Amino acid sequence: MNNIGLLTIFMLSVFVGFEVISKVSTILHTPLMSGANAIHGVILVGAILITGEAQGAVQLTLGFIAVVLATANMVGGFVVTDRMLEMFKGRKPTPASDVVQNGGAK
Amino acid sequence: MSTPVLFAYWVTALCFILALKGLSSPKHARYGNLIGAFGAALAVIVTLCLHGLGHRWLIIVAIVIGSLLAVPAARMVKMTAIPQMVAIFNGVGGGAAALVSLTEFVKLHDTDTNAAASAVVFTAIVGSVSFSGSMITFAKLQELMTGRPILVPGARYVTSAVGLAALGLGIATVPASSVPLLVACALLSLVLGVLFVLPVGGADVPVVISLLNAFTGLTVAASGYVLDNTLLIVAGTLVGASGTLLTQLMAKAMGRPITGVLFGAFKGVSTAGSTAEVTTGDRAVRSAGAEDLAILLAYARKVAIVPGYGLAVAQAQHTARELVDLLESRGVQVFYAIHPVAGRMPGHMNVLLAEANVPYEQLKEMDEANPEFSSTDVAVVVGANDVVNPAARDQAGSPIYGMPILNVDEAANVVFMKRSLRPGFAGIDNALLYHPKTTLFFGDAKDSLSKLVAAVKSL
């Protein structure tokens, strides 16, 4: 693709990146950081591509290490994020009836 | 690349956007993460199936090795150690991105355009900084080294010099198209990453992890440019942009300008507080046993629990909940006051308390909790220190000055559960410990809470 095309994609991605997380609550800062961390593990695709075309031992070794590291980043990132979010499951927002009960007890 | 492959990459990019969107709302966070994982898996499988991909089995072996290393680590890591886990995963991602560009450069350096070579240099520098910087943040959080800022006289000049040297080598690499120059540049950048993170104070480390995370995102985007791969550009830029914003949000939650986090220690402001010795000789502290405290708590009207890292380390969240349930059954009104950076990362404490099934209604964020303290009878601080240190509010010279704190000193009584009088993670002495209305209860957070539970039960 030409440079202007790539630049356009880059610019639009910046805006989307800002936009999607602009209203995140502090509770989710850690999972969000971890999830974003897993997403950049997609460098694995790049690592596979360069290893696939590698010629000679040096390139192959570098590519191999890159694939191992990128996999650790991606897989580990998603698993650890899921573990964090597992903690939030089954939690409902405060039901209205509870508030009334608490208020009434005082 | 063929159209179906590009289409799969497009789907993956879309999944990543939806993942980030989902992760920013409590309701959809888990789905968001799963969508992201699905997208990533799709992209990897499609890439592995590319026609004419060489060394396919070797790559699959590498993927298996990477998974075998990461999955058990991610599964078994304790909730309290999650920040350092994220730091490690981020670091290896940065390292992978730097290696990808380096390999591409080794392969293509004759035919490279200047623009692509510049992108390679960018990934080499930023990826290396992210890798070594993340490793140092890991060491700090894992307490393999001190969490305090490490200050060497003239460190600022050394860091600037190394940074400029790395940049100079990088610029020289572009026209010369020289692999040794690029390797030298990457090595210097590794040193730069270490120097960059060493002076960052303990409490600020999470902000740095977030920043390095954004760095890795941008590195991945630049690799995407080198490889002419739009998926990498989109994913990397998304993380780079959202990570930058997240870094700002975190710094704001701590009431610190981002420059203060990164360069505060360079200016020497941290030294005053962190080197202050804990002199207990001339200042009396009051400590009490479980029975006295049980009476204080059981006959209070309103009690605030302020959990901190000490509670997390001792895995005492379940015992804390037991105590709270017990007090509530006696008619005491109890709430948890959660500082945004309680634990080691923003939101960390919420994760831990959610694990102990603490109901949402009892959790009060800082803005909600602070007006409550003046009407609170007892504030129980469990293993927290810096987030309740009044110095952040009153002492302009203190390194944590300006950080919003929980105003527990407004409560009628303050109980500190601590292992010792040692200062907190940021290494700053806390005057509240010596205040007449403060009672200390020494011991491991879990033991202390268990003793309290038993004492309240026997009342």
Interface residues (C-beta under 8 A of the other chain):
Chain A: M1 N3 L6 I9 F10 S13 V14 F15 V16 G17 F18 V20 I21 S22 K23 V24 S25 T26 I27 L28 H29 T30 P31 L32 M33 S34 G35 A36 N37 A38 I39 H40 G41 V42 I43 L44 V45 G46 A47 I48 L49 I50 T51 G52 E53 A54 Q55 V58 Q59 L60 L62 G63 F64 I65 A66 V67 V68 L69 A70 T71 A72 N73 M74 V75 G76 G77 F78 V79 V80 T81 D82 R83 M84 L85 E86 M87 F88 K89 R91 P93 T94 D98 V99 N102 K106
Chain B: Y9 T12 F16 I17 A19 L20 K21 L23 S24 S25 P26 A29 R30 G32 N33 L34 G36 A37 A40 A43 V44 T47 L48 L50 G52 L53 G54 H55 R56 L58 I59 A62 I63 I65 G66 S67 L69 A70 V71 A73 A74 R75 V77 M79 I82 P83 M85 V86 I88 F89 N90 V92 G93 G95 A96 A97 L99 V100 L102 T103 E104 V106 K107 A115 I209 S210 N213 T216 G217 T219 V220 A221 S223 G224 Y225 L227 D228 N229 T230 L231 L232 I233 V234 A235 G236 T237 L238 V239 G240 A241 S242 G243 L245 L246 L249 M250 A253 Q333 P340 M345 P346 G347 H348 N350 V351 L352 A354 E355 Y360 E361 E365
